[in-house]
Amino acid sequence: QVQLRPPDAADRTPLLEVRMPLTEGSTDLAATERATMTDAAEARAQELECLRSMYEGELRELDGGALLEVDIPISLADEGVLVACGAQSARVRHLALVLRVGVSPNYPLTSAPDFALVSAWLDARTHARLLSELIAEWEAVREPILVGWVERLRAEAAEGLVEIVLEDVECGWQPSTTPVAGGVLVREPSDVRGAFAALLAEDARRVAASTGTQIVRCGICLCNMIYSDFVPFTICSHLFCSACLKTDLEGRIEQGDAAALSCPQCRAALLPNEVQRLVAPALFAQYESRQLQSSLAGMEDICWCPLAHCQAAVIMDCCENGQFDQLGRCPQCAHSFCILCRGGWHGHGPCNDFKAKFDAASPAEREVLEARFGSSVIAEMHSNAWIASATQPCPGCRGPIEKNGGCNHITCSKCKHEWCWLCRGKYTPEHFMTTACNVFSSDFFREVARAIATEAGGDWGTDEGEG
């Protein structure tokens, strides 16, 4: 009898299967097949016992032994390898790789095991090389091969590795975690930030396990302690005992220096989880708040509520001309304020200290202010500034009075109020005789001397006109 069978990549049997009638000879063939399957099962059982003895603590048997996982720790040279994930980077000396194997009935006699390589760092090119080498190794021997695979991966998986770049789109990563014929590459965790954190955590765990009983000197108190009393940093390799770091970090947070906590030696920025392990919960909450404020401060459309008891972040509204609206409204306490001077809302006109800001501004900043308020407002500002410096308000009607010469007896042209320029008191005929005020100030005599000199064509000095 001749029967066509669909292709099966797992057992690699031919598409054309020949079944002989059940005669005396065919019973011998069936017995031979059963013996072959028995031999395969025995070979798998022996290999499993070997795996259990060699990789105790690294081997996991799942689904009743149908699925095996072997952890393969990989140690790199002293300098390790750089791991980059966006703007973050760190150097690690230890990597993790998992060989996930699905054992089929035909293994190891007629087919290689289905498998997957699970890691957070393998790239597609390295994976393709490893797949080719693993399949070629089984093809050469066609016998239990898992121990050889584990040792090959341990020795060669990171060979020539210089840098690990984690990207959102990585050619070769597969969503399936099930072993398949010919092998598959699986990234766990699947997201790049999770993969970056997993690589750092594995490296920290392996470093702690290998050096936990070593004696190390603290870089702050200079005391010798076992390594487990220290907190290793992710970004740098400097070591300080937990007690010293706790005192240092908590003191800096309490002093308001929480926005940029760093290594006491090289000033490399600490990660939030490192700070959390060391400081009290209340101070860590304060640290997180300062970190948030520091991040928001770099945004152009964010300002802060000026009330001391609030200090909430306020998103500024944008006008049609592209400028931010001068009016700020706090979403937390409902306070309305000017985003320019941080004072209470005074309308869309210039602030009280606007002239000082304008005078101190650069030419480019002055152009921005003029575009915001208009040239007429700038001209009015200069006019008001001159009036404030060169005039006095009339005591009667508050109108501005300019004195450009003559005596100190002033008569307002608007309200006809008579008053003294020096003391701003009401003028009487006896005023300059009964008070310390003089009818004429020194500037009057300088003006007279200058006028006489001009008419005579002489050159009078400023001081010579006094008296």
Salt bridges, closest charged atoms under 4 A:
GLU17 OE1 - ARG5 NE 3.39
GLU17 OE2 - ARG19 NE 3.66
GLU49 OE2 - ARG52 NH1 2.51
GLU61 OE2 - ARG52 NE 2.70
GLU69 OE1 - ARG60 NH2 2.93
GLU69 OE2 - ARG100 NE 2.64
ASP71 OD2 - ARG60 NH1 2.63
GLU133 OE2 - ARG129 NH1 3.53
GLU133 OE1 - ARG152 NH1 3.61
GLU137 OE1 - ARG152 NE 2.76
GLU139 OE2 - ARG12 NH1 2.89
GLU139 OE1 - ARG142 NH2 2.89
GLU151 OE1 - ARG154 NE 3.49
GLU156 OE1 - ARG152 NH1 3.21
GLU188 OE2 - ARG100 NH2 3.41
GLU202 OE2 - ARG205 NH2 2.91
GLU202 OE2 - ARG206 NH1 3.47
ASP248 OD2 - ARG252 NH1 2.97
GLU250 OE2 - LYS246 NZ 2.80
ASP257 OD2 - ARG252 NE 3.84
ASP317 OD2 - ARG329 NH1 3.96
ASP325 OD1 - HIS348 NE2 3.15
ASP353 OD2 - LYS357 NZ 3.87
ASP359 OD2 - LYS355 NZ 2.54
GLU418 OE1 - HIS409 NE2 2.66
ASP443 OD2 - LYS403 NZ 3.88
GLU466 OE2 - ARG446 NH1 3.15
